Amino acid sequence: MRVPTNLFFQEKIAMMEEHFEKISRLYQQSVNGKKLLAPSDDPVLASRIQLTTDYKKELESYSQNEKVALNRAKLFESSITASVGVVAKVKELIQTAASDTMGDGERRSIAQQLTGYLNNLLSSVNTKDSNGEYIYSGYNSSAQPYVQQGNFVYQGTINSTVINIGPDVSTVYNTSGFNVYGDILTGNGTFTVKIPGVNTGTAMTSPGSVVNAATYVEDTYTLTFVTNAAGRLAYQVVGASSGQVIPAPPATIPTDAPDYLPDSDITFNGLSIHVKGEPNVGDAFQVAPSTKDNIFNTLQGLINTLNTPINNDPVQRAKFHQELSQYNDSMAQAYTHLLNFQSDIGSQVQIIEKQAATNAAALFQQEEISKELGEVPITEVYSKITQENFYLQATVDAYKQIEQTLLELLRM
């Protein structure tokens, strides 16, 4: 018969202590609901849980940014939609003002309406958020975007600020009012047609267009009305860089200049303008590359034109229509420019909403992973407690039986 030794008893005691420790740990897990009571329990698992926790916090921060970005995009959307509506009304009033049945007083009345629209546009570009910061000032959100200093001047920065709404995904937070309401091409977007001096005739031109992009030559041209060798009213075109254009060299000017035909197109170097009315010798038009200006200066120029009396003077009327046609095209450029920004903002809203859905799905996935990594199923814990209690009881019973056997041996 094998006699239990002291080492044997120590082993059983160690087993009981191990079961007690496991049961104690399982009870703590059931209370905390966590697999790990300390990182040292399983350093690899602890690292995985920490990475998941950090990513969840990152996604939650994006969730806050999404709300901020969406609110900001809605501010942009509201202000630009209002501006687009205003410019559409301005374009309608330009058509109304073009009627020759209108008198000076009626045109001044339209100018007053346009002044109100100008103030509406300034209100839109100078929109503030709930913190009192300007949304169209770029980095310098404390500076009012546009102020009048003779002309209207932009005071913000050209660069925009962004807000992160997801991994490697950002959207505009503060944008540049210069890029939205300024930096707009004048005239037809390629060139303008203006009276460089004082004309005495009644000729006027259309805004013109590029009819052949392949042969278009950008230059500042002067179209001048002259008398040719036949003693008839004619026209010549000279470019600041191109030199003599019409008549084409080696013909000479004004001797060989072509006759002017009222209500006809004059085409050269890939562009064309329509001229009507009766010019006098010496009258001229300048065709120059479009420059860029802000919508406020353009609208103020239009207002000034409408406030200038014509007094039924045909020469002044021709000048008025010349200027009005240019402002009409310039406002059409501004309208398209604002529509493009409105479209961009609409796309940003879609990006934000799509990213919000993506982030929400990723956060849900990480929460499930976090539960799987860190949380213990309570039913499983209770099952293990029952199992460990069974093993503990078996060990205790075995210990008692051996102890009883040893006592009986000692009595013999």
Residue, then its C-alpha position, 0 to 999 in steps of 0.5 A: m500500500r502506497v503511503p501519502t507523503n508530505l509532498f503529496f499533501q502539498e500538491k493537493i493544497a496547491m491544487m485547491e489554492e489554484h482552484f480557489e484562485k480561478i474561482s476568485r478570478l471568475y467571480q471578478q470577471s462576472v462582476n466587471g464583465k471583462k476578460l482582463l483584470a490587469p494587462s499582465d494577465d495577457p499582454v498580447l490581448a491587452s495590446r489588441i484591446q487598447l488598439t481597438t479602444d484607441y480606434k473607437k475614440e478616433l471614430e467618436s471624434y470624427s463623429q463630433n467633427e461630422k456634426v460640426a462639418l454638416n452644420r458648417a456646410k448647411l451655413f455655406e449652402s444657405s448663404i450661397t443659395a441666397s446669393v444665387g437667387v439674388v444674382a438671378k434677380v439682378k440678371e432679370l433687372i438688367q433685361t428690364a433696364a435694357s428697354d429703350t422705353m424706360g426713362d432715367g427715373e425708372r432706371r434709377s429705381i432699378a438701381q435702388q433695387l440693385t443696391g438692396y441686392l448688393n447689400n444682400l450679397l454682402s450679408s451673405v459673404n459676411t455670414k458668421d457662425s454661432n461663435g461669431e467667426y466669419i465663414y468666408s474669411g479663410y484662415n483669418s476668421s475674425a476679419q470681415p471678408y469684404v469691406q468697401q474702401g472706394n471699391f470692395v476689398y477682400q480682407g480674408t485669406i486665400n487659403s481655406t481651412v478644413i476639418n477631418i471627418g474620417p481617416d484621410v477624409s476632410t471637408v471645408y470648414n472656412t473657405s475664401g470669399f475671394n475664391v467664391y465671390g471674387d476672382i470672377l472673369t468679366g465680360n464673356g469670360t474671355f474678353t471685354v469690349k469697351i469704349p476706350g475714350v469718348n465716341t460721338g456716334t451711336a455704334m454699339t457692339s455685342p459682348g462678342s465670342v470666340v468663334n475659333a479657339a484654334t486661331y484665337v489670339e489673346d491681345t488688346y485690340t483697338l477697333t477704330f472707325v476711319t475713312n478709307a481711300a474710297g471716302r467711305l466709312a470704314y474700320q481698322v483693327v490694330g493689336a497691341s502685340s499683334g500689330q495691324v490685323i484689319p486690313a491684313p498686311p501688306a494692305t495699308i491703313p486707313t487707305d485699304a480699310p474695309d467698308y463698315l456695314p451696319d448691323s454686321d459681324i466683325t471677325f478677326n484672330g478667332l473672335s467675333i463681335h457684332v456691331k450696329g448703329e452709326p459710328n463717326v470717324g474716330d470712334a473706337f472700341q477696345v477688345a481686351p482680355s477679360t480680367k477678374d473682379n469681385i461681384f460687388n464691384t461689378l454690381q456697383g458699376l452696374i448701379n452707377t451706369l443705371n444712375t447715369p442720366i441718358n436724357n434721351d441722347p442717342v450717343q449716351r444711349a449707345k454708351f449705356h447699352q454698350e456698358l449694360s451688355q458688358y455688365n450683363d455678361s459679367m453677371a452671367q459669369a458671376y452667376t455660373h461661378l456661384l452655381n459651381f460653388q453651390s454644386d461643390i457645397g452640395s457634393q460636400v454635404q453628400i460626402i459628409e453624410k456618406q462618411a458619417a454612415t461609414n464611420a458609424a458602421a466602422l464604430f459598430q464593428q469596432e464595438e463588436i470586436s471590443k466586446e469579443l476581445g474584452e468582454v466575457p459571456i456571463t453564462e460562460v463564466y458561470s459555467k466555468i465557476t460551476q466547473e471549478n467548484f466541482y474540481l475544487q470539491a473533488t480535490v477537497d474530497a480527495y484530500k480528506q480521503i487521503e487524510q482519513t486513510l493516513l489517520e487509519l494507518l497511524r492507528m494501526 
